[in-house]
Amino acid sequence: MSEKGKKISIGTKPTTRQTPVAADAWVETRETGQEEEKEKLKRLTIDIPESLHRAIKTQCAGRGAKIADEVRELLMQKYGKS
């Protein structure tokens, strides 16, 4: 019997690696572009002492927060929406 016309589909290689939790969180919370348009963001670069950076990073990591979000919140508290 000839197998010439038979097509076989081969799937992806199985893996035992687990997807990182951070990747799962990003997929669940990413923007889809269907939400109302938000104000454009501008990049702000500042230099801070290593000890201050370490303290901020440690506390943010403990709460599962991003440094950028924390700094943005502090700036909004100080300067409000313009």
C-alpha positions as CSV (number, residue, x, y, z in Angstrom):
1,M,0.0,0.0,0.0
2,S,1.4,3.4,-1.0
3,E,1.7,6.2,1.6
4,K,2.6,8.8,-1.1
5,G,-0.6,10.8,-0.9
6,K,-0.9,10.8,2.9
7,K,0.0,14.0,4.7
8,I,1.1,14.0,8.3
9,S,1.0,17.1,10.5
10,I,3.9,17.5,13.0
11,G,3.2,19.7,16.0
12,T,5.7,21.8,18.0
13,K,8.4,20.2,20.0
14,P,7.1,19.4,23.6
15,T,8.8,21.2,26.4
16,T,8.9,20.9,30.1
17,R,9.8,24.6,30.6
18,Q,7.2,26.6,32.3
19,T,6.2,30.0,31.0
20,P,7.5,32.7,33.4
21,V,4.8,34.3,35.6
22,A,5.8,37.7,34.4
23,A,5.0,36.7,30.8
24,D,1.6,35.4,31.8
25,A,0.8,38.7,33.6
26,W,1.9,40.7,30.6
27,V,-0.4,38.8,28.3
28,E,-3.3,39.2,30.6
29,T,-2.9,42.9,31.1
30,R,-1.5,44.1,27.8
31,E,-3.4,46.8,25.9
32,T,-5.4,45.7,22.9
33,G,-5.6,49.0,21.2
34,Q,-9.4,49.0,21.5
35,E,-9.5,51.1,24.7
36,E,-10.0,54.8,24.6
37,E,-6.9,56.7,23.4
38,K,-4.5,57.6,26.2
39,E,-2.2,60.6,26.3
40,K,1.2,60.0,24.7
41,L,4.1,59.3,27.0
42,K,7.4,61.1,27.0
43,R,10.6,59.5,28.3
44,L,12.3,61.2,31.3
45,T,15.9,60.2,32.3
46,I,17.3,61.1,35.7
47,D,20.4,60.1,37.6
48,I,20.0,59.0,41.2
49,P,22.4,57.5,43.7
50,E,22.8,53.8,43.6
51,S,21.7,53.4,47.2
52,L,18.4,55.2,46.4
53,H,17.9,53.1,43.3
54,R,18.5,49.9,45.3
55,A,16.0,51.0,47.9
56,I,13.3,51.8,45.3
57,K,13.9,48.6,43.4
58,T,13.8,46.5,46.6
59,Q,10.5,47.9,47.8
60,C,8.9,47.8,44.3
61,A,9.9,44.2,43.8
62,G,8.5,43.3,47.2
63,R,5.1,44.7,46.2
64,G,5.3,43.4,42.6
65,A,5.2,47.0,41.3
66,K,7.2,48.6,38.5
67,I,9.6,51.4,39.3
68,A,8.3,53.5,36.4
69,D,4.7,53.2,37.8
70,E,5.8,54.2,41.3
71,V,7.8,57.3,40.0
72,R,4.9,58.3,37.7
73,E,2.5,58.1,40.7
74,L,4.8,60.3,42.9
75,L,5.1,62.9,40.1
76,M,1.3,62.9,39.6
77,Q,0.8,63.5,43.4
78,K,3.3,66.4,43.3
79,Y,2.3,68.0,40.0
80,G,-1.1,66.7,39.2
81,K,-2.6,66.5,35.8
82,S,-1.9,69.5,33.6
